[in-house]
Amino acid sequence: MTAPDPVHLVHVHLQTLLGRLPGVLDADIDSVHQARIATRRLREVLPLVERVNPDTSRAAEVAREAGRALGRVRELDVMKGMLDNSFDRAPAAAVAVARARRAVQRKQTDARRSMVKTLESLDLPHLDRLLGLPRRSTLWPHRADVGSWRSTLRQRIAARAEAMAEAVRHATGVYLPNRSHRARIAVKKLRYAVEAAQDTTLWTPPLLLKHLRRVQSTLGQIHDLQILLDTVDDLVTDPVARAELPSLIDALQDDLASRHLEYVTRRERLFAIARACEQFAKREGRARLRRPVIVASAAALPLLFLSRRKIA
């Protein structure tokens, strides 16, 4: 059975995006989340199909704009979910939480209206026509084409691994919101590049992806908590409710500190992951990738990534 190639993946991610649109337009939270992920995956594989269509820039921009519109709604959906959980975590701030939830719900309504208008203007159902790709891949009739996208993907993984290591190093082990946010973005970008390699069976490192997803999730929770902390003062305007704000803020800050500590315990693994990715990118001419054992640090247990690579 022939492994999926980038043209196939473009169609898969596009159909996932389109399949989620009815739920998105009905304000389904999971549909918004999954559609947003589909835009990211689509943008990740578009540079790999340049041999078939050299001009994918407009399609990438459409996917980016759709992702931004979905992201604004997703951010508010997550914020409301955190406030829902705050009733139990900060019972002394119940009134403040209720006022904040009400304000977020109003913002959600406005953001969803804006999202619908943006998505309609982008005409996503016709994005495949804009891409101009064949419905079924010709399986890259020239071997040079196969080597080209594989080489491109290796280079992207290496570059993103280097960028992630630098962002994580710059973030330090002390919580600095902006630096933590940049580290999260770098981890996310590397994850989607490695997922593309796995989807095409170029490289199948399941443990590596598992760790990337876990760290990305933790950094995402930190980012979401920080946004709520930065916003909550503006959300609660009632004098009675504002008297409870310190209790709510304390609960959110405690949660953030706990999440950051969780991230710090996994931080060295990210450097190990970066090295594994760089080693993979250097093994372009080999038929198989041996199992690398990567020591995260002198104090940490060795981190074993079971990795396989197929070359057609």
C-alpha positions as CSV (number, residue, x, y, z in Angstrom):
1,M,0.0,0.0,0.0
2,T,1.4,3.4,-1.0
3,A,2.0,5.8,1.8
4,P,0.1,9.1,1.8
5,D,1.9,12.0,0.1
6,P,1.6,15.8,0.7
7,V,-1.1,16.2,-2.0
8,H,-3.2,13.6,-0.3
9,L,-2.6,15.3,3.1
10,V,-3.7,18.7,1.7
11,H,-7.0,17.1,0.6
12,V,-7.5,15.3,3.9
13,H,-6.9,18.5,6.0
14,L,-9.1,20.6,3.7
15,Q,-11.9,18.1,3.9
16,T,-11.6,18.0,7.7
17,L,-11.9,21.8,7.8
18,L,-14.9,21.8,5.5
19,G,-16.5,18.9,7.4
20,R,-16.3,20.9,10.6
21,L,-17.9,24.0,9.1
22,P,-21.5,23.1,9.9
23,G,-20.6,22.7,13.5
24,V,-18.6,25.9,13.5
25,L,-21.6,27.8,12.2
26,D,-23.7,26.3,14.9
27,A,-21.2,27.5,17.6
28,D,-20.1,24.0,18.5
29,I,-17.0,24.3,20.7
30,D,-15.3,21.2,19.6
31,S,-16.0,21.9,15.9
32,V,-14.3,25.3,16.3
33,H,-11.3,23.7,17.9
34,Q,-10.9,20.9,15.4
35,A,-11.4,23.3,12.4
36,R,-8.7,25.6,13.8
37,I,-6.3,22.6,14.1
38,A,-7.1,21.6,10.5
39,T,-6.1,25.1,9.3
40,R,-2.8,24.7,11.0
41,R,-2.1,21.3,9.5
42,L,-3.1,22.5,6.1
43,R,-0.7,25.4,6.3
44,E,2.0,23.0,7.4
45,V,1.8,20.7,4.3
46,L,1.1,23.4,1.7
47,P,4.9,24.2,1.2
48,L,5.4,20.5,0.4
49,V,3.3,20.6,-2.7
50,E,5.1,23.3,-4.6
51,R,6.2,20.9,-7.2
52,V,2.6,20.3,-8.1
53,N,1.5,23.9,-7.7
54,P,4.2,26.5,-7.2
55,D,1.7,29.2,-6.1
56,T,0.1,28.1,-2.8
57,S,0.5,31.5,-1.1
58,R,-3.1,32.6,-1.5
59,A,-4.4,29.3,-0.2
60,A,-2.1,29.6,2.8
61,E,-3.3,33.1,3.5
62,V,-6.9,32.0,3.3
63,A,-6.1,29.2,5.8
64,R,-4.3,31.7,8.0
65,E,-7.2,34.2,8.0
66,A,-9.7,31.3,8.8
67,G,-7.5,30.2,11.6
68,R,-7.3,33.7,13.1
69,A,-11.1,34.0,13.0
70,L,-11.5,30.6,14.6
71,G,-8.8,31.4,17.2
72,R,-10.6,34.4,18.5
73,V,-13.7,32.3,19.2
74,R,-11.6,29.5,20.6
75,E,-9.9,31.8,23.0
76,L,-13.2,32.9,24.5
77,D,-14.6,29.4,24.6
78,V,-11.5,28.4,26.7
79,M,-11.9,31.4,28.9
80,K,-15.5,30.6,29.7
81,G,-14.5,27.0,30.5
82,M,-11.9,28.2,32.9
83,L,-14.4,30.5,34.6
84,D,-16.8,27.6,34.9
85,N,-14.2,25.6,36.7
86,S,-13.4,28.6,38.9
87,F,-16.7,28.2,40.8
88,D,-15.2,25.2,42.6
89,R,-11.7,26.5,42.8
90,A,-12.6,29.9,44.1
91,P,-16.0,29.6,46.0
92,A,-15.3,32.9,47.8
93,A,-15.4,34.7,44.4
94,A,-18.6,33.2,43.1
95,V,-20.2,36.6,42.3
96,A,-17.0,37.8,40.5
97,V,-16.9,34.6,38.5
98,A,-20.6,35.0,37.5
99,R,-20.0,38.5,36.4
100,A,-16.9,37.6,34.4
101,R,-18.7,34.7,32.7
102,R,-21.6,37.0,31.7
103,A,-19.1,39.4,30.1
104,V,-17.3,36.6,28.3
105,Q,-20.6,35.3,26.9
106,R,-21.3,38.7,25.4
107,K,-17.8,38.7,23.8
108,Q,-18.4,35.2,22.5
109,T,-21.6,36.3,20.7
110,D,-19.7,39.2,19.0
111,A,-16.7,37.0,18.1
112,R,-18.9,34.3,16.6
113,R,-20.8,36.8,14.5
114,S,-17.5,38.2,13.2
115,M,-16.1,34.6,12.6
116,V,-19.2,33.6,10.5
117,K,-18.8,36.7,8.3
118,T,-15.1,36.2,7.9
119,L,-15.5,32.5,7.0
120,E,-18.2,33.3,4.5
121,S,-16.1,35.9,2.9
122,L,-13.2,33.5,2.5
123,D,-15.4,31.0,0.6
124,L,-13.7,28.0,2.1
125,P,-15.7,25.4,0.1
126,H,-13.9,26.6,-3.1
127,L,-10.4,26.5,-1.5
128,D,-9.6,23.3,-3.4
129,R,-10.2,25.1,-6.7
130,L,-7.9,27.9,-5.5
131,L,-5.2,25.3,-4.8
132,G,-5.5,23.7,-8.2
133,L,-4.3,20.3,-7.0
134,P,-5.4,17.0,-8.6
135,R,-8.2,15.2,-6.7
136,R,-5.9,12.2,-6.6
137,S,-2.2,12.5,-6.4
138,T,-0.2,11.4,-9.5
139,L,2.1,9.9,-6.9
140,W,4.9,12.2,-7.9
141,P,5.8,10.7,-11.3
142,H,9.4,12.0,-11.1
143,R,11.5,10.6,-8.4
144,A,13.1,14.0,-8.0
145,D,9.7,15.4,-6.9
146,V,9.5,12.8,-4.1
147,G,13.0,13.6,-3.0
148,S,12.2,17.3,-3.1
149,W,9.2,17.3,-0.7
150,R,11.0,14.9,1.6
151,S,14.1,17.1,1.7
152,T,11.9,20.1,2.3
153,L,10.1,18.5,5.2
154,R,13.4,17.4,6.8
155,Q,14.7,20.9,6.5
156,R,11.5,22.3,8.0
157,I,11.7,19.9,10.9
158,A,15.4,20.8,11.5
159,A,14.7,24.5,11.4
160,R,11.7,24.3,13.7
161,A,13.6,22.1,16.1
162,E,16.4,24.7,16.3
163,A,13.9,27.5,16.7
164,M,12.1,25.6,19.5
165,A,15.3,24.9,21.4
166,E,16.2,28.6,21.2
167,A,12.8,29.8,22.3
168,V,12.7,27.3,25.3
169,R,16.2,28.4,26.2
170,H,15.3,32.1,26.0
171,A,12.2,31.5,28.1
172,T,14.3,30.2,31.0
173,G,12.9,28.3,33.9
174,V,11.5,31.4,35.4
175,Y,7.9,32.3,34.3
176,L,8.0,35.2,31.8
177,P,4.6,35.4,30.0
178,N,5.8,36.6,26.6
179,R,8.7,34.2,26.4
180,S,6.6,31.3,27.5
181,H,4.1,32.2,24.8
182,R,6.8,32.2,22.1
183,A,8.1,28.8,23.4
184,R,4.5,27.5,23.1
185,I,4.3,28.7,19.5
186,A,7.6,27.1,18.6
187,V,6.6,23.8,20.2
188,K,3.4,23.8,18.3
189,K,5.1,24.5,14.9
190,L,7.5,21.6,15.5
191,R,4.7,19.3,16.4
192,Y,2.8,19.9,13.2
193,A,5.9,19.5,11.1
194,V,6.7,16.1,12.8
195,E,3.0,15.1,12.4
196,A,3.4,15.7,8.6
197,A,6.4,13.4,8.6
198,Q,4.5,10.7,10.5
199,D,1.4,11.1,8.2
200,T,3.6,10.5,5.2
201,T,5.5,7.6,7.0
202,L,8.7,9.5,6.4
203,W,9.4,9.3,10.1
204,T,7.3,7.7,12.8
205,P,8.4,8.8,16.3
206,P,5.3,8.2,18.5
207,L,6.9,9.0,21.9
208,L,8.4,12.2,20.6
209,L,5.1,13.4,19.4
210,K,3.4,12.3,22.6
211,H,5.8,14.5,24.6
212,L,5.5,17.5,22.2
213,R,1.7,17.3,22.5
214,R,1.8,17.1,26.3
215,V,4.2,20.1,26.6
216,Q,2.2,22.1,24.1
217,S,-1.0,21.4,26.1
218,T,0.7,22.6,29.3
219,L,2.1,25.7,27.7
220,G,-1.4,26.3,26.2
221,Q,-3.0,26.2,29.6
222,I,-0.5,28.6,31.0
223,H,-1.2,31.0,28.1
224,D,-4.9,30.7,28.6
225,L,-4.6,31.4,32.3
226,Q,-2.4,34.4,31.6
227,I,-5.0,35.9,29.2
228,L,-7.7,35.5,31.7
229,L,-5.6,37.1,34.4
230,D,-4.8,40.0,32.1
231,T,-8.5,40.4,31.2
232,V,-10.4,39.6,34.4
233,D,-10.1,43.1,35.8
234,D,-11.9,44.5,32.8
235,L,-14.6,41.8,32.8
236,V,-15.7,42.5,36.4
237,T,-17.0,46.1,36.8
238,D,-19.7,45.6,39.5
239,P,-18.4,47.1,42.8
240,V,-19.7,44.2,44.9
241,A,-18.1,41.6,42.6
242,R,-14.8,43.5,42.3
243,A,-14.4,43.0,46.1
244,E,-14.1,39.3,45.4
245,L,-11.5,39.7,42.6
246,P,-8.4,39.0,44.8
247,S,-9.8,35.6,45.7
248,L,-10.3,34.8,42.0
249,I,-6.9,36.1,41.0
250,D,-5.2,34.1,43.7
251,A,-6.8,30.9,42.5
252,L,-5.8,31.6,38.9
253,Q,-2.3,32.5,39.8
254,D,-2.0,29.3,41.9
255,D,-3.2,27.3,38.9
256,L,-0.8,29.0,36.6
257,A,2.2,28.4,39.0
258,S,1.3,24.7,39.1
259,R,1.1,24.4,35.3
260,H,4.4,26.2,35.0
261,L,6.1,23.9,37.4
262,E,4.8,20.9,35.3
263,Y,6.3,22.5,32.2
264,V,9.7,23.1,33.9
265,T,9.9,19.4,34.8
266,R,9.5,18.6,31.1
267,R,11.7,21.4,29.8
268,E,14.8,19.3,29.3
269,R,12.9,16.8,27.2
270,L,12.3,19.6,24.7
271,F,16.1,20.0,24.2
272,A,16.3,16.2,23.7
273,I,13.5,16.3,21.2
274,A,15.3,19.1,19.3
275,R,18.4,16.9,19.1
276,A,16.4,13.9,17.9
277,C,14.8,16.0,15.1
278,E,18.2,17.4,14.0
279,Q,19.6,13.9,13.9
280,F,16.7,12.8,11.8
281,A,17.2,15.6,9.3
282,K,20.9,14.7,8.9
283,R,20.1,11.0,8.0
284,E,18.7,11.8,4.5
285,G,20.6,9.2,2.7
286,R,20.1,6.3,4.9
287,A,17.4,3.6,4.4
288,R,16.5,3.4,8.1
289,L,16.8,5.5,11.2
290,R,18.2,3.7,14.2
291,R,16.6,4.0,17.5
292,P,18.3,6.9,19.3
293,V,18.7,7.0,23.0
294,I,18.9,10.7,24.1
295,V,19.9,11.7,27.5
296,A,17.8,14.7,28.5
297,S,20.2,15.8,31.3
298,A,22.5,14.4,33.8
299,A,19.8,14.5,36.4
300,A,17.1,13.0,34.2
301,L,16.3,9.5,33.1
302,P,17.3,8.7,29.5
303,L,14.6,9.5,27.0
304,L,14.0,6.8,24.4
305,F,12.3,7.7,21.2
306,L,11.2,4.7,19.1
307,S,11.6,6.1,15.6
308,R,11.2,4.5,12.2
309,R,11.6,5.9,8.7
310,K,10.6,4.5,5.3
311,I,12.2,5.5,2.1
312,A,10.4,4.6,-1.2
